[in-house]
Amino acid sequence: MVKLTDIHPLTGFLRDHKEHIERLAATGRPEVLTVNGKARVVIQDAAAYQKMTEALDAIETERIVRDRMASLDRGEPGVPAEQVLADVRKRLTKKRK
């Protein structure tokens, strides 16, 4: 979630980029940069971005498993567990590259 204090003009970021980068690293929150008063760019610390993408991967993996379990509950033909795990492994391997 972006707080109102995390919205800054792009010109301010360009002028004081070191201060912004330090704040990004310290808070882990993204900043919205504006151009002519309109949101234009979102920037984020690399470690916070990595944490966010890992959380999204976990959510997506859980969604896949839940969808497949629901299809079994509906009586649809199942997929062998080995295939499910292979699909998840393949997806996670692609994300890490």
GROMACS elastic network, one bead per residue, 0.5 to 0.9 nm:
[ bonds ]
;  ai    aj funct       b0    kb
    1    29     6  0.76659   500
    1    30     6  0.80702   500
    2     5     6  0.81661   500
    2     6     6  0.62195   500
    2     7     6  0.78074   500
    2    29     6  0.71257   500
    2    30     6  0.66080   500
    2    31     6  0.69196   500
    2    32     6  0.75600   500
    3     6     6  0.52304   500
    3     7     6  0.72859   500
    3    29     6  0.86672   500
    3    31     6  0.84224   500
    4     7     6  0.56692   500
    4     8     6  0.89735   500
    5     8     6  0.78720   500
    5    31     6  0.86415   500
    6    29     6  0.79373   500
    6    30     6  0.71473   500
    6    32     6  0.62607   500
    6    33     6  0.85088   500
    7    31     6  0.57719   500
    7    33     6  0.59481   500
    7    34     6  0.72448   500
    7    39     6  0.82167   500
    8    11     6  0.83786   500
    8    12     6  0.67013   500
    8    13     6  0.71011   500
    8    31     6  0.72610   500
    8    32     6  0.62512   500
    8    33     6  0.50227   500
    8    34     6  0.61019   500
    9    12     6  0.53269   500
    9    13     6  0.66268   500
    9    14     6  0.88969   500
    9    32     6  0.81956   500
    9    33     6  0.52144   500
    9    35     6  0.62120   500
    9    36     6  0.79591   500
    9    37     6  0.73054   500
    9    38     6  0.88715   500
    9    39     6  0.87312   500
   10    13     6  0.50345   500
   10    14     6  0.62202   500
   10    15     6  0.86271   500
   10    32     6  0.87422   500
   10    33     6  0.50704   500
   10    34     6  0.54942   500
   10    35     6  0.60853   500
   10    40     6  0.86130   500
   10    41     6  0.84155   500
   11    14     6  0.50565   500
   11    15     6  0.61527   500
   11    16     6  0.85942   500
   11    33     6  0.87201   500
   11    34     6  0.85497   500
   11    35     6  0.81262   500
   12    15     6  0.50745   500
   12    16     6  0.59799   500
   12    17     6  0.77185   500
   12    33     6  0.88551   500
   13    16     6  0.52202   500
   13    18     6  0.84321   500
   13    19     6  0.83423   500
   13    20     6  0.65098   500
   13    33     6  0.76497   500
   14    17     6  0.53502   500
   15    18     6  0.87249   500
   16    19     6  0.55834   500
   16    20     6  0.65750   500
   16    21     6  0.89247   500
   17    20     6  0.50592   500
   17    21     6  0.60931   500
   17    22     6  0.85823   500
   18    21     6  0.51480   500
   18    22     6  0.61933   500
   18    23     6  0.86268   500
   19    22     6  0.51975   500
   19    23     6  0.62313   500
   19    24     6  0.86687   500
   20    23     6  0.50485   500
   20    24     6  0.61021   500
   20    25     6  0.86428   500
   20    31     6  0.85700   500
   21    24     6  0.50281   500
   21    25     6  0.62426   500
   21    26     6  0.85850   500
   21    44     6  0.85771   500
   21    45     6  0.73953   500
   22    25     6  0.52108   500
   22    26     6  0.61164   500
   22    27     6  0.86390   500
   23    26     6  0.50334   500
   23    27     6  0.59612   500
   23    28     6  0.79797   500
   23    29     6  0.85049   500
   23    45     6  0.89969   500
   24    27     6  0.55007   500
   24    28     6  0.54658   500
   24    29     6  0.60751   500
   24    30     6  0.65548   500
   24    31     6  0.74716   500
   24    43     6  0.83304   500
   24    44     6  0.62491   500
   24    45     6  0.53680   500
   24    48     6  0.86842   500
   25    28     6  0.54870   500
   25    29     6  0.80970   500
   25    44     6  0.82225   500
   25    45     6  0.54718   500
   25    46     6  0.82179   500
   25    47     6  0.78824   500
   25    48     6  0.79151   500
   26    29     6  0.84049   500
   26    45     6  0.88804   500
   27    30     6  0.84152   500
   27    45     6  0.89134   500
   27    48     6  0.89949   500
   28    44     6  0.73100   500
   28    45     6  0.62876   500
   28    46     6  0.89309   500
   28    47     6  0.77718   500
   28    48     6  0.52645   500
   28    49     6  0.84024   500
   29    43     6  0.89694   500
   29    44     6  0.66467   500
   29    45     6  0.76498   500
   29    48     6  0.73465   500
   30    42     6  0.65004   500
   30    43     6  0.55019   500
   30    45     6  0.71428   500
   30    48     6  0.83834   500
   30    49     6  0.87505   500
   31    41     6  0.82723   500
   31    42     6  0.56113   500
   31    43     6  0.53727   500
   31    44     6  0.64826   500
   32    39     6  0.63066   500
   32    40     6  0.72867   500
   32    41     6  0.58017   500
   32    43     6  0.65566   500
   33    38     6  0.82646   500
   33    39     6  0.59404   500
   33    40     6  0.59200   500
   33    41     6  0.51074   500
   33    42     6  0.61025   500
   33    43     6  0.76118   500
   34    37     6  0.54344   500
   34    38     6  0.50045   500
   34    40     6  0.51818   500
   34    41     6  0.68217   500
   34    42     6  0.89787   500
   35    38     6  0.54278   500
   35    39     6  0.65695   500
   35    40     6  0.60921   500
   35    41     6  0.86177   500
   36    39     6  0.85328   500
   37    40     6  0.89318   500
   39    42     6  0.80946   500
   44    47     6  0.85068   500
   44    48     6  0.68298   500
   44    49     6  0.63371   500
   45    48     6  0.53445   500
   45    49     6  0.61670   500
   45    50     6  0.87230   500
   46    50     6  0.61386   500
   46    51     6  0.86514   500
   47    50     6  0.50903   500
   47    51     6  0.62648   500
   47    52     6  0.86481   500
   48    51     6  0.50933   500
   48    52     6  0.61875   500
   48    53     6  0.87184   500
   49    52     6  0.50523   500
   49    53     6  0.62227   500
   49    54     6  0.86317   500
   50    53     6  0.51958   500
   50    54     6  0.61782   500
   50    55     6  0.86371   500
   51    54     6  0.52019   500
   51    55     6  0.62792   500
   51    56     6  0.87320   500
   52    55     6  0.51387   500
   52    56     6  0.62637   500
   52    57     6  0.86894   500
   53    57     6  0.61407   500
   53    58     6  0.86598   500
   54    57     6  0.50319   500
   54    58     6  0.62975   500
   54    59     6  0.87004   500
   55    58     6  0.51263   500
   55    59     6  0.62671   500
   55    60     6  0.86642   500
   56    59     6  0.50495   500
   56    60     6  0.61201   500
   56    61     6  0.85646   500
   57    60     6  0.50963   500
   57    61     6  0.61101   500
   57    62     6  0.85810   500
   57    92     6  0.75426   500
   57    95     6  0.81616   500
   58    61     6  0.51165   500
   58    62     6  0.61793   500
   58    63     6  0.85954   500
   59    62     6  0.51177   500
   59    63     6  0.61655   500
   59    64     6  0.87517   500
   60    64     6  0.62894   500
   60    65     6  0.87721   500
   61    64     6  0.51806   500
   61    65     6  0.64113   500
   61    66     6  0.86820   500
   61    88     6  0.66984   500
   61    91     6  0.86923   500
   61    92     6  0.86898   500
   62    65     6  0.51819   500
   62    66     6  0.60925   500
   62    67     6  0.85442   500
   63    66     6  0.50664   500
   63    67     6  0.60156   500
   63    68     6  0.85719   500
   64    67     6  0.51707   500
   64    68     6  0.62697   500
   64    69     6  0.86348   500
   64    84     6  0.88457   500
   64    88     6  0.83511   500
   65    68     6  0.52000   500
   65    69     6  0.61350   500
   65    70     6  0.85953   500
   65    84     6  0.79181   500
   65    88     6  0.89930   500
   66    69     6  0.50334   500
   66    70     6  0.60638   500
   66    71     6  0.86092   500
   67    70     6  0.50988   500
   67    71     6  0.62718   500
   67    72     6  0.87961   500
   68    71     6  0.50994   500
   68    72     6  0.64517   500
   68    73     6  0.87782   500
   68    78     6  0.75706   500
   68    79     6  0.79742   500
   68    84     6  0.86490   500
   69    72     6  0.51342   500
   69    73     6  0.63481   500
   69    74     6  0.88109   500
   69    78     6  0.84929   500
   70    74     6  0.62960   500
   70    75     6  0.87461   500
   70    76     6  0.88610   500
   71    74     6  0.50526   500
   71    75     6  0.64918   500
   71    76     6  0.53844   500
   71    77     6  0.76713   500
   71    78     6  0.74421   500
   72    75     6  0.50240   500
   72    76     6  0.53002   500
   72    77     6  0.66379   500
   72    78     6  0.59126   500
   72    79     6  0.89809   500
   73    76     6  0.74401   500
   75    78     6  0.83267   500
   78    81     6  0.88256   500
   79    82     6  0.82535   500
   79    83     6  0.64725   500
   79    84     6  0.67083   500
   80    83     6  0.53118   500
   80    84     6  0.65452   500
   80    85     6  0.88699   500
   81    84     6  0.50147   500
   81    85     6  0.61556   500
   81    86     6  0.84331   500
   82    85     6  0.52373   500
   82    86     6  0.60425   500
   82    87     6  0.86039   500
   83    87     6  0.60813   500
   83    88     6  0.86103   500
   84    87     6  0.51286   500
   84    88     6  0.62750   500
   84    89     6  0.85896   500
   85    88     6  0.50690   500
   85    89     6  0.59856   500
   85    90     6  0.84261   500
   86    89     6  0.50418   500
   86    90     6  0.59932   500
   86    91     6  0.85332   500
   87    90     6  0.50926   500
   87    91     6  0.61638   500
   87    92     6  0.86483   500
   88    91     6  0.51010   500
   88    92     6  0.61505   500
   88    93     6  0.85216   500
   89    92     6  0.51679   500
   89    93     6  0.60326   500
   89    94     6  0.86326   500
   90    93     6  0.51485   500
   90    94     6  0.63033   500
   90    95     6  0.88036   500
   91    94     6  0.52422   500
   91    95     6  0.64225   500
   91    96     6  0.89500   500
   92    95     6  0.50883   500
   92    96     6  0.63976   500
   92    97     6  0.89794   500
   93    96     6  0.53030   500
   93    97     6  0.66342   500
   94    97     6  0.54792   500
